[in-house]
C-alpha cells in the first residue's frame, strides 16, 4: 500500500489594514517556494500585542481581503477569527486532516515574536516561515527569537520531509516597497 503524502497548507495571518499588492506578492512567493496546495489568508481582528486603532473595521478588512485574493485559486480567506496564532493553527490542523502546515510571518514581526502567546506550541504544530520585508533585513539577527531558535533554521529543505518541532525557514526576497502603514498615511492626508 502506498503511503499517502501530506499535502502542504500555508497560513498567512495579519491585520491586513488594508491588504495590498505586497501581501499578494508574499502570498504567491510563499505558495511557490513551499509548493503549497493552498494558502489560508487569515485576517486578525486585533493584534494582542499592539494598542492601535485600525483604519478599516474587521468587516471591511475581511471584505477587502476577499476582493484582493479572488482571482487566486489557491488562496482562501479564513472566516473564523482566532485571537492568537497558535489557536488559529490548531483550528486549521483540526479542519484539514493529514495536512502539513506552514505559518508565514514577515521580518517586521520578528522583533516581538518571542512575546507571542504559546510560541513553542505554534512551532510544534507548524513550520514557521519568515520572509524578508523591505526595511527589516537586520531585525531578524537582532531578535530574541533568533538568539533562541537560530540552531533550528533549515538552510536547505524539502517541504515534503519537514517535521515542525521548532524548525523554521527564512525566505530572502527583495519584496515590494509598499506597506499598509504607507497606504493609511496617504489616506489620512487625503481625508484631513
C-alpha positions as CSV (number, residue, x, y, z in Angstrom):
1,X,0.0,0.0,0.0
2,X,1.3,3.4,-1.0
3,X,2.0,5.9,1.8
4,X,-0.3,9.0,1.5
5,X,1.9,12.1,1.3
6,X,0.7,15.0,3.5
7,X,-0.4,18.0,1.5
8,X,1.1,21.3,2.4
9,X,-1.1,24.2,3.6
10,X,0.2,27.7,4.3
11,X,-1.3,30.1,6.8
12,X,-0.7,33.8,6.3
13,X,-2.1,35.8,9.1
14,X,-2.2,39.6,9.7
15,X,-4.2,42.7,10.3
16,X,-4.3,43.5,6.5
17,X,-5.2,47.1,7.3
18,X,-5.6,47.3,4.3
19,X,-4.5,44.3,2.2
20,X,-2.3,45.3,-0.8
21,X,-0.2,44.0,-3.7
22,X,2.8,43.5,-1.3
23,X,0.7,40.9,0.6
24,X,-0.2,39.2,-2.7
25,X,3.4,39.1,-3.7
26,X,4.4,37.5,-0.4
27,X,1.5,35.0,-0.6
28,X,2.3,33.9,-4.1
29,X,6.0,33.6,-3.3
30,X,5.1,31.5,-0.2
31,X,2.9,29.2,-2.3
32,X,5.7,28.8,-5.0
33,X,8.7,28.3,-2.6
34,X,6.9,25.8,-0.4
35,X,4.8,24.1,-3.1
36,X,1.6,24.7,-1.2
37,X,-1.7,23.1,-2.1
38,X,-3.5,26.1,-0.7
39,X,-2.9,29.2,1.3
40,X,-5.2,30.3,4.1
41,X,-5.3,34.1,4.4
42,X,-6.4,34.9,7.9
43,X,-7.4,38.4,8.9
44,X,-6.9,39.0,12.6
45,X,-9.5,41.3,14.3
46,X,-6.9,42.7,16.7
47,X,-3.2,42.1,17.3
48,X,-3.0,41.3,21.0
49,X,0.5,42.9,21.2
50,X,-0.5,46.2,19.7
51,X,-2.6,49.0,21.1
52,X,-3.6,50.7,17.9
53,X,-6.7,51.7,16.2
54,X,-7.4,50.2,12.8
55,X,-8.1,52.4,9.8
56,X,-10.6,49.8,8.5
57,X,-13.0,47.8,10.6
58,X,-12.5,44.0,10.8
59,X,-15.5,43.5,8.5
60,X,-14.1,45.9,5.9
61,X,-10.6,44.2,6.1
62,X,-12.3,40.8,5.5
63,X,-14.2,42.2,2.5
64,X,-11.1,43.9,1.1
65,X,-9.1,40.7,1.6
66,X,-11.7,38.5,-0.2
67,X,-11.7,41.0,-3.0
68,X,-7.9,41.2,-3.5
69,X,-7.4,37.4,-3.5
70,X,-10.5,36.4,-5.5
71,X,-8.6,35.7,-8.7
72,X,-6.0,33.4,-7.0
73,X,-7.5,29.9,-6.8
74,X,-5.0,28.6,-4.2
75,X,-5.7,31.5,-1.7
76,X,-8.7,31.1,0.7
77,X,-9.7,33.8,3.2
78,X,-10.3,32.2,6.6
79,X,-13.7,33.1,8.1
80,X,-13.0,32.1,11.7
81,X,-11.3,34.7,13.8
82,X,-8.9,33.5,16.5
83,X,-7.2,35.8,19.0
84,X,-3.9,34.0,19.0
85,X,-1.8,32.4,16.2
86,X,-1.5,29.1,18.0
87,X,-5.3,28.9,18.2
88,X,-5.6,29.5,14.5
89,X,-3.0,26.8,13.7
90,X,-4.8,24.3,16.0
91,X,-8.2,25.2,14.4
92,X,-6.8,24.7,10.8
93,X,-5.0,21.5,11.8
94,X,-8.3,20.0,13.0
95,X,-10.2,21.3,10.0
96,X,-7.7,20.0,7.4
97,X,-6.7,16.5,8.5
98,X,-3.5,14.9,7.2
99,X,-2.0,18.3,6.2
100,X,1.4,19.8,6.8
101,X,1.1,23.4,8.0
102,X,3.4,26.3,7.4
103,X,2.9,29.6,9.2
104,X,4.1,32.7,7.4
105,X,5.2,36.0,9.0
106,X,7.3,38.9,7.7
107,X,10.5,40.1,9.3
108,X,8.6,43.1,10.6
109,X,7.0,40.7,13.2
110,X,10.3,39.2,14.4
111,X,11.0,41.9,17.0
112,X,8.1,40.8,19.1
113,X,7.9,37.2,18.1
114,X,9.3,35.9,21.4
115,X,6.3,37.6,23.1
116,X,3.7,35.6,21.1
117,X,1.4,33.5,23.3
118,X,2.4,29.8,23.2
119,X,5.1,30.3,20.5
120,X,6.6,26.8,21.2
121,X,3.2,25.2,20.7
122,X,2.8,27.1,17.4
123,X,6.3,25.9,16.3
124,X,5.5,22.3,17.2
125,X,2.3,22.3,15.2
126,X,3.5,24.1,12.1
127,X,6.7,25.1,10.5
128,X,7.4,28.8,10.9
129,X,8.4,30.6,7.7
130,X,9.9,34.1,8.0
131,X,10.1,36.2,4.8
132,X,12.2,39.3,4.4
133,X,10.3,42.5,4.2
134,X,12.0,45.7,2.8
135,X,13.4,47.8,5.6
136,X,13.5,45.0,8.1
137,X,16.6,43.0,6.9
138,X,18.6,43.4,10.1
139,X,15.7,42.8,12.5
140,X,16.0,39.0,12.4
141,X,19.5,38.6,13.7
142,X,19.0,41.2,16.4
143,X,15.8,39.5,17.7
144,X,15.3,37.4,20.9
145,X,13.7,34.8,18.7
146,X,16.9,34.4,16.6
147,X,19.1,34.0,19.6
148,X,16.9,31.3,21.0
149,X,16.0,29.4,17.8
150,X,18.9,30.1,15.3
151,X,20.1,26.5,15.5
152,X,16.7,25.2,14.2
153,X,16.9,27.3,11.0
154,X,16.5,25.0,7.9
155,X,19.0,26.3,5.4
156,X,18.2,23.6,2.9
157,X,14.8,21.9,3.0
158,X,12.5,19.6,1.2
159,X,9.0,20.6,2.2
160,X,7.7,17.0,1.9
161,X,10.2,15.9,4.6
162,X,9.9,18.7,7.1
163,X,8.7,17.9,10.6
164,X,7.8,21.1,12.6
165,X,9.4,20.6,16.1
166,X,10.9,24.1,16.3
167,X,12.3,24.1,12.8
168,X,11.8,27.3,10.7
169,X,12.6,28.6,7.3
170,X,13.9,32.0,6.2
171,X,13.0,33.2,2.7
172,X,15.0,36.0,1.2
173,X,13.1,38.4,-1.1
174,X,13.6,41.9,-2.3
175,X,9.8,42.4,-1.9
176,X,7.7,45.3,-3.0
177,X,8.2,48.6,-1.2
178,X,4.7,49.1,0.0
179,X,3.1,48.8,3.4
180,X,-0.3,49.1,5.0
181,X,1.1,52.0,7.1
182,X,2.2,54.0,4.0
183,X,-1.3,53.5,2.4
184,X,-3.0,54.6,5.6
185,X,-0.8,57.7,5.9
186,X,-1.8,58.7,2.4
187,X,-5.5,58.1,3.2
188,X,-5.2,60.2,6.4
189,X,-3.7,63.0,4.4
190,X,-6.4,62.8,1.8
191,X,-9.2,62.8,4.4
192,X,-7.8,65.7,6.5
